[in-house]
């Protein structure tokens, strides 16, 4: 009985986690969408710092999709080197994506603070100009 269980486990581990015919078309479609997103970022009106961060994040996500497709649809537990490397690379790239997203968030806070400071300065200047105009009419 134990031998049968071991044989079934060995047979199951020689297959990838999901069939290639499911994983690879989904990965290809996701890559096309991500590539279109990265290309759209290039022409979208936004600060250069935001554009650079989001472009880098898009490229890393494209690499992540490729690695995940390999880890899910190609690598098998029967070959532990490739399987482990695929999943370690996927987790590492996911951490990089989250780090870039955090950097984008912090950059947004920085841009907002600068915009708020500029707006307050313009309001202060407008008040001073209005005060000068009103003093001149009296």
Residue pairs with C-beta under 8 A, 6 or more apart in sequence:
10 78
13 76
13 77
13 78
14 76
14 77
14 78
15 76
16 23
16 72
16 73
16 74
16 75
16 76
17 71
17 72
17 73
18 72
18 73
19 73
20 73
20 74
22 73
23 69
23 72
23 73
23 74
24 69
24 73
26 69
27 65
27 66
27 68
27 69
27 73
30 65
31 62
31 65
31 66
34 58
34 61
34 62
34 65
35 62
37 58
38 55
38 58
38 59
38 62
41 51
41 54
41 55
41 58
42 51
42 55
44 51
46 54
47 111
49 107
49 111
50 104
50 107
50 108
50 111
53 100
53 103
53 104
53 107
54 104
56 100
57 97
57 100
57 101
57 104
60 93
60 96
60 97
60 100
61 97
63 93
64 90
64 93
64 94
64 97
67 86
67 89
67 90
67 93
68 90
70 86
71 83
71 86
71 87
71 89
71 90
74 86
75 82
75 83
75 86
75 87
76 82
76 83
77 83
